[in-house]
Amino acid sequence: MSAPEEYPPRQQYGLAAAVYAVRDDGHILLLKRGEGSALAGQFFLPGGLVEHDELPIDGARRELQEESGLAVGELVPVGSYPM
């Protein structure tokens, strides 16, 4: 499947995706970095690098599942920025 035109081209350093997950009650999902990791104790949005063979929306869904254990259906892209 080819990437839709609204996604920026992949740059030398790749493409990253982050997830801004909002619950029905308006709370957002933030994760906290574990002890011993870079920036331990800091809060962050789930996300990371998009694999070479996946679309950014699929990379966002995968990163959300890997980092939080949550599996979601619909994700709505809100922006894209080349690195």
N, C-alpha and C positions, 0 to 999 in steps of 0.2 A: 504494500500500500504506500503510495507516495504522500508526502506531507502537504497539507493544504497550504495555499499561498500566504495565509496570514502568519505562518510561522517564519521567524527569521532564518536565514541560512546558517548552517553550522559553521562556526568559526574554528580557528586553530585549536582552541581550548575546549571545544564542545558546547553543549547546550545544557542548561540546568532547569529544573522545575521545582516549584515549591507549592504547597497546598495550604490554602486559607480555608479551614473547615469550620463551618458555622452550624451549631445545633439549632433545633427548632426554638429553643428558649433564648437564642441570641448569643450564647457563650461560644467562644472560639477555642480551638484546640491548639495548645502550646505544649511542647515537649521540653523536658529538662535534661540537660547533658549530665551523664553519670560521672561519678568521681573517677579520676584517673584519665579522663578524656580531655581533649583540647577544650578550653573554655568551660570546664566543669562547673556545674551549678547554674549555668546560663540557660535561659529559655529560648526556644527556637521554633520556627514553623517546620513541619516535616518536608523534606525535599532532598534533592541531590542531582547528580549528573544523569542525563538521559542517555540510555544506551544507543549505540550507533544505529541499530536496526529497529528502533521504536519511535513512535510519535511522542511529542512532549506530553500530551494528555495521558498517554499510557505510562510514560515514565513517572508522572506525578502520582498516578494511581498505584504503581508499584512501590514507589518510595513511601507513600502513606502506609501501605500494608506492611512493608519491611520495618519501618521505624515505630509504628504505633500498634500494629496488629489489626487495624481496622480495614475492612473491605467495604468499599462504597460502589454504588452504581454510577449515577450521573455526576460528572464533574463539569463545571462551566469555566472555560478559560477566561481570565480577566486581563491578561496582558502577556507580552513576551518581549524579552530584552536579550540581545546577543551579548555574549561574554567576550 
